[in-house]
Structures are given as C-alpha cells and as structure tokens.
Amino acid sequence: MEPRDKILILKYFLSSFNGIFLVLGLMLMMFGMWLLIDRNNLFTVLSFTGENHLVAYISYMLLGVGSIIVFISFLGFLGSFEEIRWLLILYLGLIVLLFGIQVAMPVLIYIRKEEVQIMWNDRIDAVISNYGNKNLTGREHEWDILNAVQHTLECCGRHNSTDWKKNENKEHTNQVPCSCTKSNRKEWFCDATANEVYTKGCDEYIKMWFENNTSVLIAINIALLAVEVLLFTVGVLLFKNTKKNKISLKE
C-alpha cells in the first residue's frame, strides 16, 4: 500500500472515532446541564436544595469532562486535517490524561452512590414533613413535583402512606395529599379512606430511576474509554507514518 493511501485511511478512522468521541462528550455535557437547569423533576429539586450539594458537584464534573472532550476532539480534527504533528502529540497526551480521569469516575460514582441515595432519602423525608406548611410557601414548587410523582406513579410517601403521619400541617392525622388518591382536587390534603389511598411507596420507583440513570452514565463512560483506546492507537500510527514518510496529503 502506498504511504499516502495508508495515511488517508488512518485519517479516515481517526476522524470517525473522533466524531463518536465528540458525540459522547456532548451527551455528558447535556446530562450535566439537565441536572443543573431542569427544575421540573424531583431528583433535581431535592438535590439542589438543602446543605448537601454532592449532586451539584457531580453535575459540574460531567459538564467539565464533557467540555474537555469537545475541546480535545477539536484538537484531534485540527491536528489530523492540518497534519500538525505537535498538535497530534498534545491530542494524544490529553487523551491519556482524560483516560486516567475517566477510569476514576465509575469508582467515584459507585462509592458515592450510597451517599447520594441517603441524602436524597433525607430530602424526601424533609419535603414530606414541610409539605403544606403555610409559612414555607416558597417550597410549593417542591410539593407540586412530589404530587406529580405520587399521582403519576400511583404511590404514596417514600415507604408507604404512613410516612405522612409525621406531617403536622394537616387538619387531622388521617389526611393524606390528594395525589395519594385518584382524586384530581388541587388541594394539599384530602380526606380519604384506607381503600382510596395508594398502598405502595414511591421509594422503589425512585431507586429504579436512579439506578437506570447511573447505569446510563457508566455505559457512556465505558464507551468513552473504549473510543479513547482506539483514538490513541490510530493517532500514534498516524503520527509515526507521517513522521516516517514525511508525507502530507496536501502535496
């Protein structure tokens, strides 16, 4: 095979893998951005209120890593198309550095997963306790989202409807949020018999949602690691061939 053809093929593969790399980086950025700005889901509201901002740190980390990947991808395209060898060296060095950071990410997610779940459960319990408090009208957005979750998933409380017994804002102890029943009333609490109240707690559904999103993050990270190995291999081959043959496709 002619050296020029070999370099052309290597450039094609580098650009293809770099394109996949860019898309995965953008996915990480979008995931992190979603956690930061979406205030219409229970996860975000519970994670960004209170004193524990662990999930905020995770969001910024995802945004940061995603932005770095986009920047590295740009360097890869530029170094490949313009055949700038020092830029290829920088590109390969950054991939190695990023690879090391990303190897640590699944470990961090796994180690902190339990901490996030404990923090999240504490926040849900706090929302249940404060729900309907006339002195905390600024928290009504949290209560609306909790109502939407209970109504949509047909669940009540974190474990079950008895969680609402610790709420002291009801007119009497047997009341539950209207969202714990099939009622469409827009009031905070409703009188309901035991047969009318959803029996299942929301904890199981919330944990499933959390596990699914954690799995998606880990899958994206593993895909990135695989692509980085391919990019490094092809990048080294391209650098060696252009240096060895001193050939440029622009010739």
Stockholm file with secondary structure:
# STOCKHOLM 1.0

chainA/1-251         MEPRDKILILKYFLSSFNGIFLVLGLMLMMFGMWLLIDRNNLFTVLSFTGENHLVAYISYMLLGVGSIIVFISFLGFLGSFEEIRWLLILYLGLIVLLFGIQVAMPVLIYIRKEEVQIMWNDRIDAVISNYGNKNLTGREHEWDILNAVQHTLECCGRHNSTDWKKNENKEHTNQVPCSCTKSNRKEWFCDATANEVYTKGCDEYIKMWFENNTSVLIAINIALLAVEVLLFTVGVLLFKNTKKNKISLKE
#=GR chainA/1-251 SS CCHHHHHHHHHHHHHHHHHHHHHHHHHHHHHHHHHHHCCSSHHHHHHSSSSCCHHHHHHHHHHHHHHHHHHHHHHHHHHHHHTCHHHHHHHHHHHHHHHHHHHHHHHHHHHHHHHHHHHHHHHHHHHHHHTTCTTCGGGHHHHHHHHHHHHHHTCCSSSSGGGGGGCCCSSSTTCEEGGGSSCCCCSSEECCCGGGSCCSCSHHHHHHHHHHHHHHHHHHHHHHHHHHHHHHHHHHHHHHHHHHHCCCTTC
#=GC SS_cons         CCHHHHHHHHHHHHHHHHHHHHHHHHHHHHHHHHHHHCCSSHHHHHHSSSSCCHHHHHHHHHHHHHHHHHHHHHHHHHHHHHTCHHHHHHHHHHHHHHHHHHHHHHHHHHHHHHHHHHHHHHHHHHHHHHTTCTTCGGGHHHHHHHHHHHHHHTCCSSSSGGGGGGCCCSSSTTCEEGGGSSCCCCSSEECCCGGGSCCSCSHHHHHHHHHHHHHHHHHHHHHHHHHHHHHHHHHHHHHHHHHHHCCCTTC
//
